[in-house]
Every structure is written in C-alpha cells, then in structure tokens.
Amino acid sequence: MLTKKEQVLKHHQDVINFIHSLEALTEEQWRSPISIGKWTIAEVVGHLITWDEFILHNRLTLLLLSKTFTKGSRSRRNESNCGKKSTY
C-alpha cells in the first residue's frame, strides 16, 4: 500500500510522464482543440504550467514558513496569464 507521500510523488511522476508523451504530437495536434469549443492541448498544458509556478512561488513558500495565504487578486491574475504559457 502506498503512503500519502508516495501517492503524491507517484501522481506527479505520472503527470511528468504524460507530458513527455505529448512530445510525439504534431504541431497541428498540439494546436487543435481537444473537442469543439474546448481548449487546445497547448492551452491546457499552459494552464498547468501557470498554476504549477503559482503554487511553487506563492504557496509552497508560505506553507514552509508557516505563513497564511493571501486572498484574491493573485489567483485571478494568475488565471488570466494561463493563455500566455500556451505559446510554448
């Protein structure tokens, strides 16, 4: 049985492996919506990058320092930046 720590680490390793599998996509596949009216794969991955960076730089530091989270605007601002990361 996996411990919580092992489960979390395995989950993130699985995500890394999945992201690496996307390297096999053509540029057309990368830029195509996953369904009608939905985001492209590039936009979804860009969204993940933006939120990962937000957690790493704005949340984990606070957790490690036992500080409280700030509310509001940073999260909304972060959401608006997600599309910019999809240009990778």
LINKA-V839643 format. One line per field, one symbol per residue. ss: DSSP state (@ for helix, = for strand, . for the rest). psi: psi as a letter, one per 20 degrees, with the letter a starting at -180 (. if undefined). A space follows every 10 residues. Layout:
ss->???
psi->???
This chain:
ss->...@@@@@@@ @@@@@@@@@@ @@@@..@@@@ ..=......= @@@@@@@@@@ @@@@@@@@@@ @@@@...... ..@@@@@@@@ @@@@@@@.
psi->pqrgghgghg ghhggggggh hihiqrhggh jqqirpjrqr gghghhgggg hghggghigh ggghjkrqqq qdhgghhghi ighhiii.
